[in-house]
Amino acid sequence: MPGCDPAEIVDAYPNKIINIHPSLIPSFCGTGYYGLKVHEGVLSRGVKVTGATVHFVDGGTDTGPILFQKAVEVQQGDTPKSLQQRVMERQSGSHYAACD
């Protein structure tokens, strides 16, 4: 959609657009936390539990109301990639659960 402003779309559909973020918001979210960067942050901080969050999209970055969260235990020897894989497996279907 050439010339389409994402902010206009978000404003036109309040509480209608959802996102799945690969951490337990409010941790490891916001500007700069995407993809493997989320899991690198989790491991460098030494947290024991991470997960996935389904939330509404609003005008901020990962600031919309939370609908659903699933926890994933951080395991000894995890790498960002292995942790990402387990979080992705756990988040599968989360958007459906959030809509129930």
PyMOL commands that set and color helices and strands:
alter all, ss='L'
color gray80, all
select helices_A, chain A and resi 6-12+36-45+80-91+94-99
alter helices_A, ss='H'
color red, helices_A
select strands_A, chain A and resi 18-21+49-56+66-73
alter strands_A, ss='S'
color yellow, strands_A
deselect
rebuild
show_as cartoon
